[in-house]
Structure formats: structure tokens, C-alpha cells
Amino acid sequence: MSEAKTVAIIGAGPVGLAAAAHVLERGLQPIVLEAGDHVGHAMRQWGHVQLFSPWEYNVDKAAVRLLATTGWNSPEPDQYPTGAEMVERYLEPLANNTALKPHIHTSSRVTGISRVGFDKLKTKGRETAPFEIRYQNGKGPEIVKADAVIDVSGTWHSPNPAGANGLPAIGETEATDRIAYGMPDVLGKDRARYAGKTVAVLGAGHSAIGTLTDLAKLAEQAPETQPIWLLRGNDPAKAFGGGANDKLVARGELGAAFAALVTAGRIKVESEFRVSHLIPDGPRLIVGALSACSARRVVVDELIVATGFRPDLDFVRELRIRLDPAIECPVALAPLIDPNEHSCGTVRPHGARELAQNEPGFYFAGMKSYGRAPTFLMLTGYEQVRSIAADIAGDREAAERVELVLPETGVCSRSLAPDASNCCGGPALSDVDACCVADEKAKQQGKTGCGCAS
């Protein structure tokens, strides 16, 4: 009897561990390589953030089947977890208390992937050569071989820069000590950095909105705190959301509260502000916006950049991959997720067929598979890796089958700009799955669904 195929999985976040669970369930051997010291490393960075969707929409079925064998007490399905609670109550038990434990290697940063004995140019016999994955840990460089690879490494550590043209703003590299990316914990561990300061937040997505809302709360405790919203677009209302009409109550409440803060003048708004320069000025930072007909600037103590993320493709450059030139996602997936055409709710479930590359046995999945698009959903990621595991195991029928049903309905309350950090909630990746289900339940009850324009 031949040995089971070995599948290297890069990343131990929710979708990476789900991939390992599906691979193991198929009788394959997973090898999970996680760059961080613990599973869920990226999620821990925004552990203070509450997801917009409840527990029932944030767990993978194969992972739950594994956990059930350990006597795991599942959280209340209608409760809303924070990122930290997701890690503590779901990811850590999954990684430490189930059959996945011996397959997970933390502090293992992948530095390169190729085929054994083949560089990128060599073709004949390439598809039968195993993958060679190089990674770095405390002992130094290591090598592991695998029959297939699923890259679920995410994009959290590759934030988009502040520059409006997609490049770092002039001076951005020199000003990094006064810049944070993503969603710092301004009311918690990062409070001292922002209390009593003038803080600009650049971005139009829920990460920016949530951070600005927290800064307004901080100003109640430290009155010298002044939040400034730097908005590339010209309509602040696009970020306010659906309010009371949003079927995700937590998301609607956030948008409504944010709108009230802006209306009351507690958050200063600088619209059509396209950052071009960042200039240190003593202890402060000049944020400049140059255009053909004007020059503007704001002077702040700190800048928080919440303009989304992009994939790190350096370690896959020796593989034959094909990506959409604009979105940097698999070519077959691009028309399904293009944020210029789609909102979260119009992205249909998909799997191995759309995610496979010209390099047989290599797949992108999870947030990284979406490249620069902000429309990723956690449940969609779980469906991706279910299909991929089936494909690797040779079960083509299961790989082609769609097991996740997401009603085709508008679920984002407004059309979001491509610089939004995530279509429906910044790091809260599963927001729309809940909205779709809530929308469908509402329809069954004769009520109006989410019904928001994409």
C-alpha cells in the first residue's frame, strides 16, 4: 500500500487549520507551517475586535468533527466572539487537543517553495516532482517535501501603504515610528500611544470606522485626543452602513454610532484626501496630499493606515503561478470577486477549480486567494479548503460539488471602495456569511432581507 500524500499547509489561522482538518479527514498527511509563535497569530493582533457574526458562522465542519472527539464544549452559537475568544475557545483547542497537534509547526516561516530538482524554467517531468518547502525556525533553515501545497498564509502582514497610488507615500519608510497599520488596540494595550494625541486614520472600511469610534471613546477619557478621518473618497456616508436595516445588528450599530460621531463633530473629516507625502516635523508628522490643482496637509502625532492588504508573493516566485494582473488572485477567481463589480454578497462559493494553479498540486486559499480584493468571507474559505482537500485526494466529484449555500443578495450596505480593509468588517472575516443567512431567514419569515445595493 502506498504512503498517504503529504500536504503542506502554510498558515495556522482559522482557514489553515480547517484545511488541515479536511486533509486529515481524507486520509492525507498535513504539515502545517505557521510563521508565528502560536496558531492564529494574525488573529491575535486584532484580538480586541468583536466579530459581527456569531459563533455558528465562524467554525468549520471538519474542525468541529475533530473537536467533538475531545469533548469540546462549543460556544453558544448566537454569541459574538472577539478575535481573542476565537483563538482561545476554538483555534487553540483545535490545535492542541485534537489529532492535528503533531502536524502543526509554529515559529516556522516559509521562505521559498520550488520543485525538487526543478527551477522555474524546467518543464519535462516537473509535475511528478515533489514540492520542496524551505522554512526558517530557531534552529535555522529547514526543508520539508510535500506532494501538494495549500498557501493559506493570509495578507495581514502585508498591509497596503498610505500612498493613494498604491506605492508608499514619499517619506513613509522614514516615518514608520509614527505609523501603525491595521487596527491597533487604542482603548487597551496601545492606549498610552494615542491618549491625548491628534491621530489621523486613513481608510474607508470597518477597520478604519472601528478605530475612529474607539478614538472618540478615548477622547471622553483623555479630552486632548483628537481623531481625524482621512478619506480618499468624497462621500463619508458610504462608510456609515445600513444602520437599523442591517441584518447584522452589531455591524449596523457600529455604522449608526459612527455616523452620529461624525455628525456631532467629534471626528474631524478630511474627504478627498489622497496622501502623497509624510514628513516628520519634530515630534509630529505632516500628512500631505498633492494633486494637480491643490496641496493640502494635516499635522498629527500619529497616523493609522487602514487601507487594506495585499498578498506576499515573494516565496512562491519559483513556482508557475498565474494571477490576475489587477487583483493578484487566481485568474479564474478574479471575475467572481472583482471589487469594482462585486460586493460580498455577490461572490458565489468556489473551490479547487478556481484556485488551482499551473503548478499541479499548488493552491491558494483563504484571504490570500483573494489577492487585493476586500470581499473575503470566512465560511467561503472553509468551503475552499474542503474542495481542495477533496481534489488532492482524487475525489473530483466532491471537489466540484458546492456544499456552502450563500443566497445571492446584496449584503453590504454600501458599495465599498477598493481600499476598504475588508468588505464587511475589517478583520471580522465572516460577517457576510451571517448576513446572508439572516437575510434568507428574514425572507422565509416574509420580511425584507439585507437588501442593500452592491
N, C-alpha and C positions, 0 to 999 in steps of 0.2 A: 504494500500500500504506500502510495507516495505521500510525502510530508505535506501538511497543510500550507497553503500560501501564506506568506508573511506580508502584512500590510503596515507600512509606516504611516503614522498619523501625526502631522505637525501641528501642535497646539492642543492644550488640555482645557479649553473653555467648555461651555455647555455643548456646542455642536461637535467639538473634537471628542469629548467623552461619549457623546451619543454615537459618533462614528465607531469608536472602539467597542461599544456595546453591541452594535449591529454586526460588526465584523466578527466579534467573538461568538455571537449567536449563530452565525453562518458557518461556524467550524473553522474559521480562519484565525491566524495568529496576529494580533495587533501589537505594534510597538509605538507607544505614544511618546513623542519628544516635546517637552514643554520648556521654553526658554526661562520662565520664571521659577522662583523657588518653590512655588506651590501651584496646584491646579487653580484655574480661574484667576490667573494673575492679572489679566486686564480688568476683569470684573471687580476685583478688589480695589482697583484705582478709583472706581466710582461707587464704592460700597455704600456711601451715604445717600444715594439716589434711590427713590422708590419707583418701581416699575409701574406702568399704567395698567398692566394686565394682571389678573390674579394667578395664583399658583397653577390652576388647572390648565392654563395655556402656556406654561413655561417649562414643562418637563417632557422628556422623550419617552415613548412607549417601551422601547427595548431597555432603556436605562431603568425605568420603573420595574420592569420584569426582573432585572438583576437585583435591584434593591429589595424587592419583595421577598427574595430568598433569605435576606438577612434580618427580617422582622422590622424593616424600616417603617417608622410612623410617618406617613405622608402628611404634609401640612394641610390645613383647611383649604379646600380648593378655591374658595371665594375670597381668601385673604390676599393682600397685595404685598409682595416681598420687596425688600430693598436688595441692592446688589450684594451686600454683605450677607443677608439672610439666604439668598440663593446659593452663595458659596458654602455657608455653614450648614444649611439644612438639606442641601441637595448634592452639590458637587463634591464636597469632602466625604460624605458617606459613600457616594458612588465610587470615588477613587480609592478610599481607604478600607471599606468594609465588604467589597464585593470581589468577584473573580478578576476584576480589572487591575487590582493593585500591583501584581508583579509585572504588569505590562507597561506601567507608567514611569517615565524617567523625567524628573524635574531638573532644573538648572542645566538643561541640555539645549543650547541654542544652535539651530541648524545654520550652517554657513555655506553649504553648497550641495547640489544634487546633480548627479550625472548617471550614465550607464557604465557598468563595469567594462573597461576596455574600449569604450567608445567616447570620442569627443563629439561635439555637436554636428560636425561635418560628415562623419562616417555613417553610412546607411545600412549596408548589407549585413543582415543578422542582428541589427540593433534591437528589434522588438522582442527578441528572446533573451537578451542580456538583462540580468537583474539591475535594479537601481542601486546606486551607491550614495548613501546619505552621510555627509560629514557634519559633525556637530561638535560643539565645544562645551566642556564642563570643567569642574575644578581640577580634574586630573590632566587636562589638556585636550588636544584634538582626539576625537573618536570617529570610528566608521561603523556603520551598520548597513547591511544589504537587505533589500526587500523586493518582492515580486510586484508590488503596487504601492502607490503613494497617494495619500489624500492630504492636500495642503489646506488646513483649517486654521492657519496662523493669525487670521484676522487683520485688522488695519489700525488698531488702537495706537500702536507705537509709530505710526507714520501719519501724523496729522498734517492737514493742508496748512500752508503758510499763510501769513497775514496779507500778502500782496494780492491785489484784486485780479492780477493777470495770471495767477497760478504759480508764480515764482515768489520766493521770499521778497518781502519789501526791502528796499535799499536800507541797509543798516540793521536788518532783523537779526542777523547772526551775532552782531556785536551787542545787541540789547537783550540777549536771552535771559539775563538775570532779572529782568523786569517783565518777562512774558511767561504766561502759563498757557497750556493748550488743553482743550477738553473741558472738564467740569471740576475745578478744584473745590474742595470742601470748605467754602468760605465761612460757614457757621460752625465748623468743627475744627479739625486739626490745622487748617490753614487760616483760621480766624485772625491771628496776630499779624499775618502778612497784609490783610486787607482792611482791618478795622481802622476807621479814621482816615482812610485814603481816598483819593479820587481814582476810580477804577473804571476803565473802558472795557466793554465786552463787545467783541466783533463776531457777528453771526446772526442767522435768521431762524435757526432751528430750535428744538425744545431744549437742547443743551444750553444755548445762549439765554433763552427765556428763563429756564430754571435757575441759572446762575444769577441773572439780574434780579429775579424775585428774591433770592437769598440775600443778595447785597442790599436790597431795600429793607429786608428784615434786620440785617446787621446795622443799618443806619438808625434803626429805632433804639439800638443799644449803644451805638457809637455814632452820635449825630454828625460828626465831621465826615463820615463816609458818604461819598457822592458817586452813585453809579451812572455811567454814560453808555448808552446803547449806540454802537456804530453799525449802521445798517447800509448795506450796499444798494439795496433797492430803494424805491421811493414811496412805498405804501406800508407803514408799520402794521396796519390792520391785518395784513396777510398772516402775521405770526400769532394773532390772537386766538385762532382756532374756532371751533364750533360752539363754545360755551355750553349752555344748557341743552343744546341739540346734539351734543357729542355723546354717543352711546358708551364711550369710555369715560365714566364720571370723573375720575381723577385727572384725566387729560383736559376735559372741559373746564374743570375748576381751575387748573393751572392757567389756561388761556384767559379765562374771565378775570382772575385775580391780577394777572399781568396787565391786561387792558386797563383795569382800574388804576393800577400804579402809574401807568403812562399818562392816563387822562388827568390824574391828580398832580402830575408834575414831579412825582417822586423819583422818576427815572428820566434823565435828560436824553433826548433823542437827536441823533445826527444822521439824517437819512441821506441817501445818495452819496455816502462817504466811502470812496474806494481807496483804500490805503495804498500808498506808494512808497512812503519813507518812514523810517523810525529813527529818531535822532536823540541820543542821550543828552540831557541838559542838566548837568549836575546830578542830583538825586532823582530827577524827574525824567519823563520821556515825552518827547514831542511826536505825536502821531500825525503825519501829513498825508493829504490827499491831493494829488495833482491831476488836472485834466487839461484838455486843450484850451479851455476858456477860463479856468479858475484855479485857485490854490487855497486850500483850507487846512486848518490844523486844530488839534485839541492837545492840551498838556495834561498829562496824567502821572500818577505814581506807579500804576500797574496796568498792564494790558492782558486780557484773557482772550485768546483766539479760539473761537468755537465755530470753525468754518468747514468741518467735516474731515474726512480721512481719505487716504489713497493707499493702494497695496504696495508692499515692499517686494519687488521682483528680483532683487539682486541675486538671491541664492538659487533661482531657477533659470538663470540665463544660459546654462549649458544644456538645457532641455529644449526640445522643439515645441514651443507653445505658440498658440495663435490667440491674440487678444484684439478686441475692438479698439481701434486707434483713439477713440474719444473716451470711452468709459473704462478701458483697461480691464474688461471682463471677458470671459469666453465668447467667441464670436457668435455662436448660436444663441447665447443668452441675451446679448445686447438689445435686440429689438423688443424683448419682453420686459426689460427693466429700465430702459432709457428714461431718465427723469424729465426730459423735455417732452415726453409723450405720456408717461405713466405716473400715477400716484401709487401708493402702497396697495390699494385695493384692486388695481387692475393688473397686477403681476400674478399670473397663474402659477400654480405649483409646477415644478420641473425637477429633473433628476439627471441621471448619468448621461443620457444622450446629449443634453445641452451643456454639460460640464466637462465632458471628456476632451482631451487634447490630442494633437497629432502624435504625441508621445504615448503609445498604448500603455495603459495602466496608471497614468497620472491624471489626477483630478483636482480642480479647485473646488472648495465648498465653503459654506458659511459666509460670513461677511466679506472675506477676501474674494469670493467668487463674483461679488457684485462690483468689484473694482472701485470706481469713484461714485457709484450710484448710492443714494441715501435711502433706498426703498427696501432694505433687507428686513425680513421677519424671522424670528427665532424658530417658529414652527415650520417655516419653509426650509430652514437649514436642517431641521431634523428629517424632513422628507427627502432632502437632497442626499443625505448620507445613508438613509435606508435604501434608496435606489442604487447608490454607488456600491454599497456592500453587496447587494444582490448581483450587480453587474460583474464585480470582481469574482464572485462565487460561480459565475456562469449561468445564473438564473435570469435569462433575458426577459422572460415574461414578467417576473416581479420587478425587474428594473424599469420596464416600460410602464408598468401599472402605476396609476396615481392613487395614493391612499389618503391624501390630505385634500379635503374639500374646503375651499375658500370661496364664498359667493362673490361673483363679480359685481362689486358695489363700490361706490365712492366712499372711502373711509377716512381720508384725510380732509380736514375741514377746509383747507385752502390749498391751492397749488403752491408747492414749496419750491424755492429757488434751489439750484444745484449745489449751493454752498451750505445748505442746511446739513447739520451734522448727522441727522437721521430722520427719515420721513416721519416717523411717529414716536419721537421721544428721546432723541439723543441715544444714550446708552441703553435705554429700555427697549430692547430689540423686538420684543414680542407684542408690542402694543396693538398692531393691526389685526393680528390673529384674533384677539379678544373682541375687537370691534366688529370684525366680520361675523363672529359667532353671535355677538349681541345683536347685530343687525338682522341676522337670519331669525333669531328668536323673536325679535320685535315684529318681523313680518308675519311670522306664524301666529302671533297674537293679534294681528290686524292693526299693528301700529306702524308708524313711519320708521324706516331704518336710518342708518347714518346719513345717507342722502346728501353728502357734501360733494361739491364739484371737484373733479380732479384737475 
